[in-house]
Amino acid sequence: MDLVEALPLGELAAAFAALPVFPLFDTAYYIISVLYLKYEPGAMEMSRKSPFASWLCAMLHCFGSYILADLLLGEAPVGCFSHNSSVILATAVWYLIFFCPMNLFYKCVSFLPVKLIFVAMKEVVRVRKIAAGVHHAHHLYHHGWFVMMATGWVKGSGVALMSNFEQLLRGVWKPETNEILHMSFPTKASLYGTVLFTLQQTHWLPISEANLIFFFTMFMIVCKVFMTATHSHASPFAPLENLVCPVLFGSVSSGHPSHHHDHHGASHEVSHPPPPPPPAKSKEELNEGTRKRKAKKAE
């Protein structure tokens, strides 16, 4: 039984879920994705020195989630490039953002009110990709819950998960920026969302797919638009995580092991007695040294 079938949202959710994403929403997705590429340090210089490398990075930003999902499912990772219209559209967006005369296109799409509209439209595509990834994995691995969750997760945040590889194309190597170690809000939201869609797909969550797409998309739009408008990096999941994670996984120790070792080493050094002073020279040795100095001085 659907939890919201009594509410007058069923038809709206069904119409929203059936809304085509190409070309309008896909264009917004490509614009925001390439904008994030242009924000990267050195991206403009790379586009002038090596336009092909810049184009490859842009394609990874636009289609990286499809590539990673195809690799997980053992399918051809170039399958997404078989849609010529999508590749041409993404290429046109890349060219206009990086090479438009007087930077006019970039100035228009990066204008905050316009950008917020594109950000909202991108989240529509993100949730659709998560749902499609879970549905596709469920078709191939009917009882593979973890396969469904992994596929939906990379469909929603594949670009961020393969960011280190994209950095290599730009000549940058920053392993400390690994998305697994420092998850951004879209990556966490995609992970939690794919869990919900997996539960729905396996009939453990009593809600229709259309309603889940509608409600989760609204949640993503509100959060992402607010974060973009306020330039905030705080995750909406942080309060809940701060309560649950210490209970399940323990809290991080406030002590610093390096300091402990330093103090231990210092006490270890203090515990050793100072080396004994050299033995005092005898009177004969002193006289012998005096004679040698006098002889050397006479010579």
C-alpha positions as CSV (number, residue, x, y, z in Angstrom):
1,M,0.0,0.0,0.0
2,D,1.3,3.4,-1.0
3,L,1.9,5.8,1.9
4,V,0.7,8.8,-0.1
5,E,-2.0,7.3,-2.3
6,A,-4.6,9.1,-0.1
7,L,-3.0,12.5,-0.9
8,P,-3.7,14.4,-4.1
9,L,-0.1,14.0,-5.3
10,G,-0.3,10.8,-7.2
11,E,-1.1,12.2,-10.6
12,L,1.4,15.1,-10.1
13,A,4.2,12.7,-9.1
14,A,3.4,10.4,-12.0
15,A,3.5,13.3,-14.4
16,F,6.7,14.5,-12.9
17,A,8.4,11.1,-13.1
18,A,7.3,10.8,-16.8
19,L,8.8,14.2,-17.6
20,P,11.5,13.9,-20.3
21,V,14.9,15.1,-19.3
22,F,16.4,15.6,-22.8
23,P,17.2,18.1,-23.9
24,L,16.2,20.8,-21.4
25,F,17.2,19.2,-18.1
26,D,20.3,17.5,-19.6
27,T,21.4,20.9,-20.9
28,A,21.2,22.3,-17.4
29,Y,23.1,19.3,-16.1
30,Y,25.9,19.8,-18.6
31,I,26.1,23.6,-17.9
32,I,26.5,23.1,-14.1
33,S,28.9,20.2,-14.6
34,V,31.2,22.2,-16.9
35,L,30.9,25.3,-14.7
36,Y,32.3,23.3,-11.8
37,L,35.2,22.2,-14.1
38,K,35.9,25.8,-15.0
39,Y,36.0,26.7,-11.3
40,E,38.9,24.3,-10.8
41,P,42.4,26.0,-10.5
42,G,44.2,25.9,-13.8
43,A,41.2,24.8,-15.9
44,M,41.3,27.9,-18.0
45,E,45.0,27.6,-18.7
46,M,44.6,24.0,-19.6
47,S,41.8,24.8,-22.1
48,R,44.2,27.1,-23.9
49,K,47.3,24.8,-23.8
50,S,45.4,21.5,-24.4
51,P,41.8,21.9,-25.6
52,F,41.5,18.2,-26.1
53,A,42.4,17.4,-22.5
54,S,39.9,20.1,-21.4
55,W,37.3,18.5,-23.6
56,L,38.0,15.1,-22.1
57,C,37.6,16.5,-18.6
58,A,34.4,18.1,-19.5
59,M,33.1,14.8,-20.9
60,L,34.0,13.1,-17.7
61,H,32.1,15.7,-15.7
62,C,29.1,15.2,-18.0
63,F,29.1,11.4,-18.5
64,G,31.4,10.1,-15.7
65,S,28.5,8.5,-13.8
66,Y,27.4,6.5,-16.8
67,I,31.0,5.3,-17.4
68,L,31.5,4.2,-13.8
69,A,28.1,2.5,-13.7
70,D,28.8,0.6,-17.0
71,L,32.1,-0.6,-15.6
72,L,30.4,-1.9,-12.4
73,L,27.9,-3.8,-14.4
74,G,30.4,-5.2,-16.9
75,E,29.1,-3.2,-19.9
76,A,30.9,-1.1,-22.4
77,P,32.0,2.1,-20.7
78,V,31.7,4.0,-24.0
79,G,28.0,3.2,-24.4
80,C,27.0,6.7,-23.2
81,F,28.9,8.2,-26.1
82,S,26.7,6.4,-28.6
83,H,24.1,9.0,-28.1
84,N,25.4,11.6,-30.5
85,S,23.0,14.3,-29.6
86,S,24.0,14.2,-26.0
87,V,27.7,14.3,-26.8
88,I,27.2,17.2,-29.3
89,L,25.1,19.1,-26.8
90,A,27.7,18.6,-24.0
91,T,30.5,19.6,-26.4
92,A,28.6,22.8,-27.4
93,V,28.2,23.7,-23.7
94,W,31.9,23.1,-23.0
95,Y,32.9,25.3,-26.0
96,L,30.6,28.1,-25.1
97,I,31.7,28.2,-21.4
98,F,35.4,28.1,-22.2
99,F,35.7,29.9,-25.6
100,C,32.7,32.1,-26.1
101,P,33.8,35.7,-27.1
102,M,34.0,38.1,-24.3
103,N,33.0,35.2,-21.9
104,L,29.4,36.2,-22.4
105,F,27.9,32.7,-22.1
106,Y,29.8,32.0,-18.9
107,K,28.7,35.4,-17.4
108,C,25.1,34.6,-18.2
109,V,24.9,31.0,-16.8
110,S,27.0,31.9,-13.7
111,F,24.7,34.8,-12.8
112,L,23.3,33.6,-9.5
113,P,19.5,33.6,-10.2
114,V,20.1,31.8,-13.5
115,K,22.5,29.4,-11.9
116,L,20.1,28.5,-9.2
117,I,17.6,27.4,-11.9
118,F,20.2,25.2,-13.5
119,V,21.2,23.8,-10.2
120,A,17.6,22.8,-9.5
121,M,17.2,21.2,-12.9
122,K,20.5,19.3,-12.4
123,E,19.1,17.7,-9.3
124,V,16.1,16.5,-11.3
125,V,18.5,14.6,-13.6
126,R,20.5,13.3,-10.6
127,V,17.5,11.7,-9.0
128,R,16.4,10.2,-12.3
129,K,19.8,8.7,-12.8
130,I,19.8,7.2,-9.3
131,A,16.4,5.6,-9.9
132,A,17.4,4.4,-13.3
133,G,20.6,2.9,-12.0
134,V,18.8,0.9,-9.2
135,H,16.2,-0.2,-11.7
136,H,18.7,-1.4,-14.2
137,A,20.8,-3.3,-11.6
138,H,17.6,-4.8,-10.2
139,H,16.8,-6.1,-13.7
140,L,20.3,-7.8,-14.0
141,Y,20.7,-8.9,-10.3
142,H,17.3,-9.4,-8.9
143,H,18.4,-10.1,-5.4
144,G,21.7,-8.1,-5.4
145,W,20.9,-5.4,-3.0
146,F,24.5,-4.2,-2.8
147,V,24.8,-4.2,-6.6
148,M,21.7,-2.0,-6.8
149,M,23.0,0.4,-4.2
150,A,26.4,0.6,-5.8
151,T,25.0,1.3,-9.2
152,G,22.6,3.9,-8.0
153,W,25.3,5.6,-6.0
154,V,27.7,5.9,-8.9
155,K,24.9,7.0,-11.2
156,G,24.2,9.9,-8.8
157,S,27.7,10.9,-7.9
158,G,30.1,9.1,-10.3
159,V,31.7,12.4,-11.4
160,A,32.8,13.1,-7.8
161,L,33.9,9.5,-7.2
162,M,36.2,9.5,-10.2
163,S,37.5,13.1,-9.5
164,N,41.1,11.9,-8.9
165,F,41.2,10.3,-12.4
166,E,39.8,13.6,-13.8
167,Q,42.5,15.5,-11.9
168,L,45.2,13.3,-13.6
169,L,44.0,14.5,-17.0
170,R,44.6,18.1,-15.7
171,G,48.0,17.2,-14.5
172,V,47.0,17.3,-10.8
173,W,47.5,14.6,-8.2
174,K,45.8,15.2,-4.9
175,P,44.9,11.8,-3.3
176,E,43.9,13.6,0.0
177,T,40.9,15.0,-1.9
178,N,39.5,11.5,-2.4
179,E,35.7,11.7,-2.4
180,I,35.4,8.5,-0.3
181,L,37.4,10.1,2.5
182,H,35.6,13.5,2.3
183,M,32.1,13.0,1.0
184,S,30.3,16.1,-0.3
185,F,26.6,16.6,0.1
186,P,25.7,15.3,-3.4
187,T,27.7,12.1,-2.7
188,K,26.1,11.5,0.7
189,A,22.6,12.3,-0.6
190,S,23.1,9.9,-3.6
191,L,24.2,7.2,-1.2
192,Y,21.1,7.7,1.1
193,G,18.9,8.1,-1.9
194,T,20.0,4.9,-3.6
195,V,19.3,3.0,-0.3
196,L,15.7,4.3,-0.4
197,F,15.3,3.4,-4.1
198,T,16.7,-0.1,-3.4
199,L,14.3,-0.6,-0.6
200,Q,11.5,0.6,-2.9
201,Q,12.6,-1.6,-5.7
202,T,12.6,-4.7,-3.5
203,H,9.2,-3.8,-2.0
204,W,10.5,-3.1,1.5
205,L,9.5,0.6,1.3
206,P,5.7,1.0,0.7
207,I,5.8,3.9,-1.8
208,S,5.6,4.0,-5.5
209,E,8.7,4.8,-7.6
210,A,7.1,7.9,-9.0
211,N,6.2,9.3,-5.5
212,L,9.7,8.6,-4.3
213,I,11.3,10.3,-7.3
214,F,9.1,13.3,-6.7
215,F,9.7,13.7,-2.9
216,F,13.4,13.0,-3.1
217,T,13.9,15.4,-6.0
218,M,12.1,18.1,-4.0
219,F,14.4,17.5,-1.1
220,M,17.5,17.6,-3.3
221,I,16.4,20.8,-5.0
222,V,15.6,22.6,-1.7
223,C,19.0,21.6,-0.1
224,K,21.2,22.2,-3.2
225,V,19.6,25.5,-4.1
226,F,19.9,26.8,-0.5
227,M,23.5,25.7,-0.3
228,T,24.4,27.3,-3.6
229,A,22.6,30.6,-2.8
230,T,24.2,30.9,0.6
231,H,27.6,29.5,-0.5
232,S,27.3,27.0,2.3
233,H,29.2,23.7,2.5
234,A,27.4,22.5,5.6
235,S,25.6,19.2,5.1
236,P,22.0,18.9,6.1
237,F,22.8,15.4,7.3
238,A,25.4,16.7,9.8
239,P,23.1,16.9,12.9
240,L,21.8,13.4,12.5
241,E,25.2,12.0,11.7
242,N,26.7,13.7,14.8
243,L,24.1,11.9,16.9
244,V,24.2,8.5,15.3
245,C,27.9,8.0,14.3
246,P,29.4,8.3,17.8
247,V,26.9,5.6,19.0
248,L,27.6,3.2,16.1
249,F,31.2,3.9,15.3
250,G,32.7,5.7,18.3
251,S,34.0,9.2,18.5
252,V,37.4,10.4,17.3
253,S,40.0,10.6,20.1
254,S,41.0,14.2,20.9
255,G,44.6,13.1,21.7
256,H,47.3,13.4,19.1
257,P,49.5,10.2,18.9
258,S,52.4,12.2,17.5
259,H,52.4,14.4,20.6
260,H,52.3,11.3,22.8
261,H,55.3,9.9,21.0
262,D,57.1,13.2,21.3
263,H,56.6,13.3,25.1
264,H,57.5,9.7,25.4
265,G,60.7,10.3,23.5
266,A,61.6,13.3,25.6
267,S,61.1,11.4,28.8
268,H,63.1,8.6,27.4
269,E,66.0,10.9,26.6
270,V,65.8,12.5,30.1
271,S,65.9,9.1,31.8
272,H,69.4,8.4,30.4
273,P,72.2,9.8,32.6
274,P,74.4,12.3,30.9
275,P,77.7,10.8,29.6
276,P,80.6,10.9,32.1
277,P,83.1,13.7,31.6
278,P,86.4,12.8,30.1
279,P,89.1,11.8,32.6
280,A,91.3,14.6,33.8
281,K,94.8,14.6,32.3
282,S,97.7,13.8,34.5
283,K,100.5,16.3,35.3
284,E,102.9,14.4,33.0
285,E,100.5,14.6,30.1
286,L,100.0,18.3,30.6
287,N,103.8,18.9,30.7
288,E,104.3,16.8,27.5
289,G,101.7,18.9,25.7
290,T,103.4,22.1,26.9
291,R,106.7,20.9,25.6
292,K,105.3,20.0,22.2
293,R,103.6,23.4,21.8
294,K,106.9,25.2,22.7
295,A,108.8,23.1,20.2
296,K,106.3,23.7,17.4
297,K,106.4,27.5,18.2
298,A,110.2,27.5,18.1
299,E,110.2,25.7,14.7
